[in-house]
Amino acid sequence: MKLLLIVTVQALLIVGMAGVGMTQNAPQEAAEQVVKGDVLLKEGDEYIIKEISGHEVRIHVSPETKKDGVIKIGDKIEATVTREGHAISIKQQIPQ
């Protein structure tokens, strides 16, 4: 009887801890956003992107940013960006 109780409590703890681990990853995913638009300006390691809505967004591109080719002023791009404005990846969009 004690063994059954111990096994049940351990199982509940394991299931409960697995749920905690899953919720910790969710905020990181939500902290990323996709920015699509035209490159207006490049200032050092920062790009100013004009989105289709007209909103201008400044993103920071570092050596760790995954780049798809060379990004130039006037290019249409799609970038995955953190809430702080750091580009995780940036790639050219080919007009269709």
N, C-alpha and C positions, 0 to 999 in steps of 0.2 A: 504494500500500500504506500509506504514512504517512497519507494523507488518510483512508482507511478506519479506521485505528486512532484517529485524532483524533476523527472523527465518533462512533465507538463509545464512546469515553471520555466525550465531551460528553453523549451520550444517557444514559449510566449516571449521570452527575452530576445531570442534570436530573430523572431519575426518583427518584434518592435524595433530592434536596432537596424534591421534591413530597411524599414520604412523611413527611419531618420536619415540614413545614407542617401536615399533617393531624393528626399526633399532638399538636401544640401546642394545638389547639383542643379536644381531647377532655377535658382536665381542667376547663376552664371549664364545659362542659356538665354534668359530674358534680358540680360545686360548687353547683348549684342544686337545690332540693328544693321539693316542693309541700306546703303546710300547709293542711289542711282542718279546720274546726271552728267553734265558737261564740266570738264576741267576748265575753270576760268583763269586760274593763276597758280603759280608755284612759287612759294617763298621758302627757300631752304628745304627743310624736310616736311613742309606742310603744303597741302593742296587745298584750294578753295573750290568747292563743287557747287554748281547751281543745279538744284533738283528740278524736275519737271514742274513742280508747284511754284517755282520761282524762289524758294527758300535757299539761301546760301549756307553751306556747311563747310567748316574747316576741319580737315582730318590730318593727323600726324602719321607720316610714313617713315618707318624705321628699317634698319637692316633685317629685322626679324619679320617684317611684313612679307607675305607671299605675294610676289608680283608676277603678272602674266604679260611679259614683254615690257617695253619702255613706254611709260605713260607721258603724254605730251599735252600741252595746252590745246584745248579744242576737242580732245578725245572724249567720247562717251564712255563712262566707266560704271562699274558696279563694285562697291567696296563693302566688306563686312567690317564694322567698326564697333569698338567698345563704347560704353556709356561716356567714357572720358575723352573720346575722340581719337583713339589710337586705332589705326587700320590693321586688322588681322590679315586681310587679303584684299587685293585690288586687281581688277582685270578689265580689259577693254571690252566694250559691248560692240558687237558688229551689227549695224543697222539691218533690219530685215524688211 
